Amino acid sequence: MHILASTGRTTALLLPVRAPEDLEYLVKESEIVTGLPGRTFVIAGADRLAYRLQWHPLGFQVERLDSDARTLHVQQQLLLFEFLDHPLLEALHAGQLFTAPIEFDPPRG
């Protein structure tokens, strides 16, 4: 299942997140490819809640984002047992957690 997300004038195809183990991989992938901290995830629903996850050796930093991708609230370094009760994991288990594919330009040479 894929969903479309509209933000302003752009529409992006969102990919489903299928397993908790995928979160760490997806965050690290984004940080390596883009050079920017974290990755944005969206909970599919009427409110389309958005979160940015950043990976840390002890756990995740979770930022709740508004509709303009500005940080509303930050939870610093949630340990795994703390993260297990987070709404992101509830959405994942319900099949409602999505992220945008990574876009990058290959080097030209």
BABA-452519 format. One line per field, with one value per residue: residue number from 0; residue in three letters; x, y, z of N, C-alpha, C, CB in turn. Coordinates in nm, 3 decimals. Atoms other than C-alpha are relative to their C-alpha. Glycine has a CB too. Layout:
! BABA-452519
num	[NUM;...];
residu	[ALA;...];
n_u	[X;...];
n_v	[Y;...];
n_w	[Z;...];
ca_u	[X;...];
ca_v	[Y;...];
ca_w	[Z;...];
c_u	[X;...];
c_v	[Y;...];
c_w	[Z;...];
cb_u	[X;...];
cb_v	[Y;...];
cb_w	[Z;...];
***
This chain:
! BABA-452519
num	[0;1;2;3;4;5;6;7;8;9;10;11;12;13;14;15;16;17;18;19;20;21;22;23;24;25;26;27;28;29;30;31;32;33;34;35;36;37;38;39;40;41;42;43;44;45;46;47;48;49;50;51;52;53;54;55;56;57;58;59;60;61;62;63;64;65;66;67;68;69;70;71;72;73;74;75;76;77;78;79;80;81;82;83;84;85;86;87;88;89;90;91;92;93;94;95;96;97;98;99;100;101;102;103;104;105;106;107;108];
residu	[MET;HIS;ILE;LEU;ALA;SER;THR;GLY;ARG;THR;THR;ALA;LEU;LEU;LEU;PRO;VAL;ARG;ALA;PRO;GLU;ASP;LEU;GLU;TYR;LEU;VAL;LYS;GLU;SER;GLU;ILE;VAL;THR;GLY;LEU;PRO;GLY;ARG;THR;PHE;VAL;ILE;ALA;GLY;ALA;ASP;ARG;LEU;ALA;TYR;ARG;LEU;GLN;TRP;HIS;PRO;LEU;GLY;PHE;GLN;VAL;GLU;ARG;LEU;ASP;SER;ASP;ALA;ARG;THR;LEU;HIS;VAL;GLN;GLN;GLN;LEU;LEU;LEU;PHE;GLU;PHE;LEU;ASP;HIS;PRO;LEU;LEU;GLU;ALA;LEU;HIS;ALA;GLY;GLN;LEU;PHE;THR;ALA;PRO;ILE;GLU;PHE;ASP;PRO;PRO;ARG;GLY];
n_u	[0.083;-0.068;0.094;-0.050;0.006;-0.007;-0.053;-0.006;0.028;-0.064;0.057;-0.105;0.038;-0.055;-0.024;0.036;-0.101;0.061;-0.048;-0.075;-0.142;-0.019;-0.013;-0.141;-0.059;0.052;-0.056;-0.143;-0.007;0.025;-0.109;-0.119;0.020;0.028;-0.089;0.082;0.041;0.135;0.089;0.138;0.098;0.137;0.104;0.114;0.124;0.059;-0.089;-0.130;-0.104;-0.135;-0.107;-0.136;-0.080;-0.145;-0.060;-0.107;-0.042;0.085;0.141;0.045;0.057;0.126;0.051;0.134;-0.007;0.126;0.024;-0.109;-0.121;-0.068;0.007;0.095;-0.036;-0.114;-0.026;-0.143;-0.056;0.087;-0.056;0.085;0.120;0.086;0.048;0.097;0.135;0.019;0.101;-0.058;0.002;0.141;0.038;-0.071;0.069;0.132;-0.020;0.028;-0.121;-0.057;-0.108;-0.026;-0.126;-0.114;-0.033;-0.135;-0.057;-0.129;-0.110;-0.022;-0.142];
n_v	[-0.118;-0.129;-0.111;-0.127;-0.107;-0.134;-0.103;-0.120;0.025;0.122;0.127;0.101;0.137;0.043;0.143;0.052;0.055;0.129;0.065;-0.090;0.002;-0.085;-0.140;-0.037;0.003;-0.111;-0.124;-0.004;-0.015;-0.139;-0.083;0.023;-0.046;-0.144;-0.077;-0.072;0.087;0.052;0.031;-0.031;0.106;-0.051;0.094;-0.017;-0.019;-0.129;-0.109;0.013;-0.041;0.017;0.007;0.019;0.085;-0.004;0.115;-0.020;0.132;0.046;0.005;-0.096;-0.130;-0.010;-0.136;-0.013;-0.111;-0.059;0.017;-0.065;0.075;-0.063;0.084;-0.040;0.063;0.092;0.100;0.030;0.134;0.102;0.135;0.095;0.036;-0.119;-0.019;0.105;-0.050;-0.125;0.007;0.045;0.146;0.039;-0.020;0.101;0.128;-0.012;-0.020;-0.140;-0.081;-0.016;-0.096;-0.031;0.055;-0.092;-0.054;-0.055;-0.009;0.070;-0.087;-0.008;-0.011];
n_w	[0.000;0.005;-0.006;0.048;-0.099;0.058;-0.087;0.084;0.142;0.046;-0.042;-0.005;-0.028;-0.128;-0.011;-0.132;-0.090;-0.031;-0.122;-0.088;0.035;0.117;-0.039;-0.013;0.134;0.079;-0.053;0.035;0.145;0.031;-0.051;0.081;0.137;0.008;-0.086;-0.095;-0.110;-0.012;0.112;-0.034;0.011;-0.006;-0.040;0.089;-0.074;0.027;-0.041;0.068;-0.094;0.052;-0.099;0.051;-0.088;0.013;-0.068;-0.095;-0.050;-0.109;0.038;0.099;-0.034;0.074;0.011;0.058;0.096;0.044;0.145;0.073;-0.039;-0.113;-0.120;-0.104;-0.126;0.014;-0.104;0.014;-0.015;-0.056;-0.001;0.072;-0.075;-0.001;0.136;0.032;-0.027;0.073;0.107;0.128;0.007;0.010;0.140;0.078;-0.017;0.065;0.143;0.033;-0.006;0.133;0.019;0.141;0.050;0.001;0.132;0.007;0.133;0.007;0.043;0.145;0.021];
ca_u	[0.000;0.124;-0.041;-0.006;0.072;0.002;0.214;0.154;0.180;0.373;0.250;0.478;0.440;0.483;0.622;0.487;0.707;0.651;0.858;1.009;1.357;1.307;1.297;1.667;1.765;1.540;1.666;2.033;1.977;1.834;2.110;2.383;2.232;2.111;2.367;2.080;1.976;1.672;1.390;1.026;0.748;0.374;0.088;-0.187;-0.517;-0.735;-0.470;-0.166;0.062;0.426;0.734;1.107;1.320;1.691;1.901;2.126;2.330;2.096;1.770;1.571;1.509;1.148;1.025;0.655;0.620;0.351;0.213;0.509;0.765;0.850;0.921;0.636;0.773;1.095;1.141;1.516;1.674;1.389;1.526;1.389;1.149;1.019;0.980;0.772;0.472;0.507;0.223;0.465;0.489;0.115;0.068;0.331;0.151;-0.178;-0.022;-0.053;0.313;0.471;0.781;0.884;1.148;1.495;1.569;1.926;2.116;2.394;2.735;2.808;3.147];
ca_v	[0.000;0.346;0.676;1.022;1.314;1.670;1.940;2.281;2.248;1.921;1.565;1.280;0.905;0.774;0.429;0.210;0.127;-0.242;-0.335;-0.163;-0.271;-0.067;0.261;0.264;0.166;0.430;0.706;0.616;0.584;0.933;1.082;0.924;1.008;1.361;1.464;1.602;1.474;1.250;1.140;1.240;0.988;1.042;0.870;0.819;0.942;1.247;1.456;1.331;1.365;1.411;1.322;1.352;1.074;1.111;0.811;0.818;0.531;0.517;0.546;0.792;1.164;1.223;1.560;1.626;1.853;2.098;2.124;2.346;2.091;2.310;2.135;2.152;1.919;1.720;1.399;1.353;1.011;0.775;0.438;0.132;0.038;0.399;0.408;0.088;0.282;0.576;0.657;0.597;0.230;0.204;0.346;0.108;-0.195;-0.066;-0.026;0.353;0.466;0.602;0.790;0.957;0.791;0.947;1.173;1.245;1.347;1.107;1.266;1.383;1.333];
ca_w	[0.000;-0.089;-0.013;-0.157;0.069;-0.030;0.127;-0.020;-0.396;-0.405;-0.384;-0.280;-0.280;0.073;0.146;0.426;0.724;0.791;1.098;1.403;1.288;0.970;1.162;1.251;0.896;0.736;0.966;0.910;0.534;0.520;0.736;0.522;0.183;0.259;0.523;0.731;1.074;1.101;0.876;0.867;0.921;0.879;1.056;0.799;0.935;0.941;1.119;0.919;1.222;1.125;1.330;1.266;1.414;1.475;1.567;1.873;2.020;2.320;2.130;1.922;1.946;1.843;1.719;1.662;1.354;1.249;0.894;0.794;0.927;1.227;1.556;1.807;2.073;2.128;2.325;2.384;2.340;2.408;2.513;2.336;2.618;2.624;2.247;2.244;2.378;2.136;1.891;1.601;1.690;1.744;1.393;1.252;1.398;1.255;0.909;0.922;0.937;0.619;0.503;0.180;-0.038;-0.030;-0.323;-0.421;-0.727;-0.826;-0.872;-1.224;-1.363];
c_u	[0.088;-0.107;0.067;-0.017;0.013;0.052;0.017;-0.037;0.060;-0.073;0.110;-0.060;0.066;0.008;-0.037;0.122;-0.061;0.041;0.078;0.149;0.031;0.025;0.146;0.066;-0.044;0.056;0.147;0.018;-0.017;0.114;0.126;-0.016;-0.016;0.099;-0.074;-0.046;-0.146;-0.071;-0.142;-0.089;-0.138;-0.093;-0.122;-0.127;-0.052;0.095;0.135;0.114;0.137;0.100;0.132;0.074;0.146;0.056;0.113;0.039;-0.089;-0.147;-0.031;-0.032;-0.122;-0.049;-0.138;0.003;-0.138;-0.012;0.105;0.136;0.082;-0.022;-0.096;0.044;0.114;0.004;0.144;0.028;-0.089;0.071;-0.100;-0.129;-0.096;-0.065;-0.109;-0.144;-0.033;-0.107;0.055;-0.004;-0.142;-0.047;0.066;-0.074;-0.138;0.012;-0.021;0.124;0.069;0.116;0.020;0.129;0.108;0.026;0.140;0.044;0.132;0.109;0.017;0.149;0.043];
c_v	[0.124;0.107;0.124;0.103;0.132;0.096;0.124;-0.034;-0.130;-0.122;-0.105;-0.136;-0.039;-0.151;-0.049;-0.047;-0.127;-0.062;0.100;0.007;0.093;0.146;0.044;0.006;0.123;0.134;0.012;0.020;0.147;0.090;-0.014;0.061;0.151;0.085;0.082;-0.094;-0.044;-0.030;0.024;-0.120;0.060;-0.112;0.030;0.005;0.139;0.115;-0.001;0.050;-0.033;0.005;-0.010;-0.083;0.021;-0.114;0.047;-0.137;-0.056;-0.011;0.103;0.135;0.015;0.144;-0.005;0.126;0.056;-0.015;0.068;-0.061;0.072;-0.086;0.060;-0.050;-0.099;-0.093;-0.047;-0.147;-0.097;-0.135;-0.095;-0.030;0.119;0.020;-0.101;0.045;0.128;-0.018;-0.042;-0.152;-0.054;0.012;-0.105;-0.134;0.000;0.018;0.143;0.089;0.000;0.098;0.022;-0.069;0.107;0.043;0.056;0.001;-0.074;0.097;-0.005;0.014;-0.033];
c_w	[0.000;0.014;-0.055;0.110;-0.071;0.105;-0.085;-0.142;-0.050;0.053;-0.008;0.030;0.131;0.005;0.139;0.078;0.057;0.133;0.086;-0.035;-0.118;0.038;0.008;-0.138;-0.081;0.046;-0.041;-0.150;-0.038;0.044;-0.084;-0.139;-0.008;0.079;0.104;0.112;-0.012;-0.130;0.047;-0.029;0.020;0.044;-0.087;0.083;-0.031;0.032;-0.070;0.090;-0.055;0.115;-0.073;0.105;-0.031;0.082;0.091;0.053;0.112;-0.036;-0.107;0.064;-0.088;0.005;-0.064;-0.086;-0.029;-0.153;-0.087;0.034;0.107;0.124;0.102;0.137;-0.026;0.121;-0.022;0.027;0.075;-0.008;-0.064;0.077;0.011;-0.137;-0.037;0.021;-0.078;-0.109;-0.136;-0.012;-0.004;-0.145;-0.090;0.008;-0.064;-0.151;-0.045;0.006;-0.136;0.004;-0.149;-0.043;-0.001;-0.144;0.006;-0.145;-0.002;-0.046;-0.151;-0.025;-0.132];
cb_u	[-0.095;0.083;-0.049;-0.072;0.110;-0.138;0.135;0.139;0.050;0.146;-0.122;0.107;0.041;-0.085;0.147;-0.101;0.043;0.031;0.089;-0.015;0.043;-0.119;-0.068;0.074;-0.040;-0.152;-0.014;0.070;-0.106;-0.129;0.029;0.029;-0.122;-0.139;0.085;-0.122;0.021;-0.080;0.019;-0.050;0.026;-0.045;-0.034;-0.007;0.022;-0.129;0.022;0.000;-0.021;0.033;-0.020;0.073;-0.038;0.060;0.052;-0.042;0.142;0.015;-0.090;-0.121;0.104;-0.107;0.095;-0.114;0.067;-0.009;-0.137;0.000;0.086;-0.053;0.140;-0.139;-0.123;0.134;-0.103;0.082;0.130;-0.136;0.035;0.075;0.038;0.081;0.117;0.028;-0.017;0.134;-0.067;0.145;0.074;-0.088;0.040;0.146;-0.012;-0.077;-0.091;-0.104;0.095;-0.106;0.132;0.010;-0.018;0.128;-0.102;0.099;0.019;-0.007;0.132;-0.080;0.069];
cb_v	[0.000;0.018;0.024;0.044;-0.016;0.045;-0.043;0.062;0.114;-0.004;-0.039;0.037;-0.096;0.052;-0.034;-0.114;0.104;-0.095;-0.122;-0.043;-0.143;-0.009;0.024;-0.100;-0.128;0.003;0.007;-0.129;-0.087;0.045;-0.037;-0.150;-0.068;0.028;0.091;0.064;0.071;0.095;-0.148;0.123;-0.114;0.058;0.012;-0.114;-0.019;0.016;-0.007;0.079;-0.069;0.107;-0.120;0.138;-0.150;0.138;-0.103;0.097;0.008;0.091;0.023;-0.053;0.119;-0.096;0.090;0.007;-0.046;0.150;0.055;0.148;-0.023;0.145;-0.015;-0.053;-0.071;0.078;-0.122;0.088;0.009;-0.005;-0.045;-0.129;-0.050;0.126;-0.010;-0.122;0.027;0.047;0.134;0.050;-0.060;0.087;0.141;-0.016;-0.034;0.116;-0.090;0.053;-0.053;0.047;-0.050;0.153;-0.059;-0.067;0.108;-0.083;0.148;-0.121;-0.040;0.119;-0.080];
cb_w	[0.121;-0.133;0.145;-0.130;0.108;-0.054;0.068;0.005;-0.083;0.042;-0.089;0.105;-0.116;0.117;-0.032;-0.014;0.114;-0.107;-0.035;0.143;-0.034;-0.091;0.133;0.091;-0.074;0.007;0.154;0.045;-0.070;0.065;0.145;-0.012;-0.061;0.049;-0.083;-0.070;0.132;0.074;-0.051;-0.077;0.103;-0.137;0.154;-0.106;0.154;0.080;0.148;-0.133;0.136;-0.106;0.097;-0.027;-0.017;0.046;-0.101;0.116;0.049;0.117;0.120;-0.074;-0.019;0.059;-0.083;0.111;-0.129;0.042;-0.036;0.029;-0.123;0.024;0.062;-0.033;0.065;-0.013;-0.006;0.094;0.069;-0.073;0.144;-0.025;0.141;0.041;-0.099;0.084;0.147;-0.063;-0.014;-0.013;0.119;0.093;-0.047;0.051;0.149;0.060;-0.076;0.093;0.110;-0.100;0.067;-0.023;-0.142;0.063;-0.045;0.087;-0.043;-0.096;0.070;-0.064;0.089];
***
